[in-house]
């Protein structure tokens, strides 16, 4: 797949990355693939191990991805852009790196939901910058609803 891949996790940073990627896809006249990921956490009480149903996590990730796409679509940001979306199971960085092998550009937000607020770059972003097999654009959230 040539075109632009953008990772979305439901954060404001990811929404800005999606807006930027959509504008770039329109400018280049190329397809845009919007990707969300999920991992199945394993929880232990000390006596038993429990894990959420992966189909529930996939559905929740799909809902998040659809909401992000709908937000940008309602703003007119996806007009004229060929958009597909996919929810993948696994580590976000690893899934995005795999997709970067066939992409022209990988777009990620500077930070996601996790970790420490003081970090300049999130762990998935850092992983993508260091391992992507295509150029990477890191979009910083500017707090105004645009990138």
C-alpha positions as CSV (number, residue, x, y, z in Angstrom):
1,X,0.0,0.0,0.0
2,X,1.5,3.3,-0.9
3,X,0.0,6.3,0.7
4,X,-0.1,7.7,4.2
5,X,-0.6,5.7,7.4
6,X,-1.6,7.6,10.6
7,X,-1.8,6.1,14.0
8,X,-4.8,7.1,16.2
9,X,-5.3,6.3,19.9
10,X,-8.1,8.7,20.7
11,X,-5.9,11.4,22.2
12,X,-6.0,15.1,21.1
13,X,-2.5,14.6,19.7
14,X,-3.7,11.7,17.6
15,X,-6.6,13.8,16.4
16,X,-4.3,16.5,15.3
17,X,-2.1,13.9,13.5
18,X,-5.2,12.7,11.7
19,X,-6.1,16.2,10.6
20,X,-2.5,16.8,9.3
21,X,-2.4,13.4,7.6
22,X,-5.7,14.1,5.9
23,X,-4.5,17.4,4.6
24,X,-1.3,15.9,3.3
25,X,-3.2,13.0,1.6
26,X,-5.4,15.5,-0.1
27,X,-2.4,17.5,-1.2
28,X,-0.6,14.4,-2.5
29,X,-3.7,12.8,-4.0
30,X,-2.9,9.5,-2.2
31,X,-4.9,7.2,0.1
32,X,-5.0,7.6,3.8
33,X,-5.0,4.6,6.2
34,X,-6.1,5.3,9.7
35,X,-4.9,2.7,12.2
36,X,-5.8,2.0,15.8
37,X,-4.4,-0.8,18.0
38,X,-5.3,-2.6,21.1
39,X,-3.5,-5.0,23.5
40,X,-5.2,-7.5,25.7
41,X,-4.0,-6.8,29.3
42,X,-3.7,-9.7,31.7
43,X,-4.7,-8.9,35.3
44,X,-3.9,-11.0,38.3
45,X,-5.4,-10.9,41.7
46,X,-2.8,-13.2,43.0
47,X,-5.1,-16.2,42.9
48,X,-6.4,-16.1,39.4
49,X,-5.6,-14.5,36.1
50,X,-8.2,-12.6,34.1
51,X,-8.1,-11.0,30.7
52,X,-10.8,-9.0,28.9
53,X,-12.4,-10.4,25.9
54,X,-10.3,-9.3,22.8
55,X,-13.5,-8.9,20.8
56,X,-14.7,-6.3,23.3
57,X,-11.3,-4.4,23.1
58,X,-11.4,-4.6,19.3
59,X,-14.9,-3.2,19.2
60,X,-14.0,-0.3,21.7
61,X,-10.9,0.5,19.5
62,X,-13.1,0.5,16.4
63,X,-15.5,2.9,18.1
64,X,-12.7,5.2,19.0
65,X,-11.3,5.1,15.5
66,X,-14.7,5.8,13.9
67,X,-15.2,8.7,16.3
68,X,-11.9,10.3,15.4
69,X,-12.6,9.8,11.6
70,X,-16.1,11.2,12.0
71,X,-14.7,14.3,13.9
72,X,-12.3,15.1,11.1
73,X,-14.9,14.3,8.4
74,X,-17.4,16.7,10.0
75,X,-14.8,19.4,9.9
76,X,-14.4,18.8,6.2
77,X,-10.9,17.5,6.6
78,X,-11.5,14.3,4.7
79,X,-13.2,15.8,1.7
80,X,-11.7,14.3,-1.4
81,X,-9.5,11.8,0.5
82,X,-9.7,8.0,0.0
83,X,-9.8,6.8,3.6
84,X,-9.6,3.3,5.0
85,X,-9.3,2.3,8.6
86,X,-8.1,-0.8,10.5
87,X,-8.0,-1.9,14.1
88,X,-5.0,-4.2,14.8
89,X,-4.1,-6.2,17.9
90,X,-0.7,-5.8,19.3
91,X,1.9,-3.2,20.3
92,X,1.0,0.1,18.5
93,X,4.6,0.9,17.5
94,X,5.3,-2.6,16.1
95,X,2.0,-2.5,14.1
96,X,2.8,0.9,12.7
97,X,6.3,-0.1,11.8
98,X,5.0,-3.1,9.9
99,X,2.7,-0.9,7.9
100,X,5.4,1.7,7.3
101,X,7.2,-0.9,5.0
102,X,4.6,-0.2,2.3
103,X,3.8,3.4,3.1
104,X,5.1,6.6,1.6
105,X,4.7,8.4,5.0
106,X,3.9,7.5,8.6
107,X,2.2,10.2,10.7
108,X,1.9,10.0,14.5
109,X,1.1,12.4,17.3
110,X,3.9,13.6,19.6
111,X,2.2,12.0,22.6
112,X,-0.7,9.6,23.3
113,X,-2.7,8.7,26.3
114,X,0.0,6.9,28.3
115,X,2.9,7.7,30.4
116,X,4.3,10.8,31.9
117,X,2.9,14.2,30.9
118,X,6.4,15.7,31.0
119,X,7.8,13.6,28.1
120,X,8.5,15.4,24.9
121,X,7.7,12.4,22.8
122,X,5.6,9.4,23.7
123,X,7.1,5.9,23.7
124,X,5.2,4.8,20.6
125,X,6.2,7.9,18.8
126,X,9.8,7.4,19.7
127,X,9.7,3.8,18.6
128,X,8.2,4.8,15.2
129,X,10.8,7.6,14.7
130,X,13.6,5.1,15.4
131,X,12.3,2.1,13.4
132,X,10.0,3.2,10.6
133,X,10.8,2.1,7.1
134,X,9.5,5.3,5.5
135,X,9.6,9.0,6.5
136,X,7.8,9.9,9.7
137,X,6.0,13.1,10.6
138,X,5.4,13.8,14.3
139,X,2.5,16.2,14.8
140,X,2.5,18.3,18.0
141,X,-0.8,19.1,19.6
142,X,-1.2,22.9,19.6
143,X,-4.3,23.1,21.8
144,X,-6.4,24.9,19.2
145,X,-8.1,22.0,17.5
146,X,-5.7,22.1,14.6
147,X,-2.3,20.9,13.9
